[in-house]
């Protein structure tokens, strides 16, 4: 099944909440009407409750209770609240995916997001942008499993979801990978071009004609998350470290292999996204 036919499958493209769509649009709007978007979030009781729960979590270390979405924006900033809402929307839009361990998938995606955010601050990449792209980097897998579950059974049997050779297996089978599918999904959901470029490029940043630091950052973050899921030893991490890629951002080896807090600490307070 080619890429266009995949997106024509009824189940392949979930409908996203209206508030999430408007927040996606706000990435391209320098004069975004924050008050209106806050009112829109507040009007959804379930969504606003989830936002407030995470805003009051250990992840943001707020010294007092945040009681309203307006308070959350005032304390955390609109970009952080936007990231939370999009995260809630993404994880809520994809459920009961055939062939996918949803908890493992979103744990890996969340860990990629928080590592991207943490390291992005060290290399002058916007933290909210790094977080959201990190969370979305593998979302094409979900589209592929929804749109062509039978075809994906063969891929799953040949290669585990988080196997380093997964992309090569998908390319050989379909002529495209989940990175290509994720980039197309971002375009169809009208994320800024920067998102699509980074999601597509994160699969192999050094192969891109126009090197993208954000794609490279997400690649390294995904590698670090995948390494934990695959239980690599410290020695295996050292052997698998891509100094050539990191040098182009630039990002030091110690920042990732020694100084990086544990993935559980980095994601503490966001666990409800995995439910």
Order of alpha helices (4+ residues) and beta strands (2+ residues): alpha-alpha-alpha-alpha-alpha-alpha-alpha-alpha-alpha-alpha-alpha-alpha-alpha-alpha-alpha-alpha-alpha-alpha
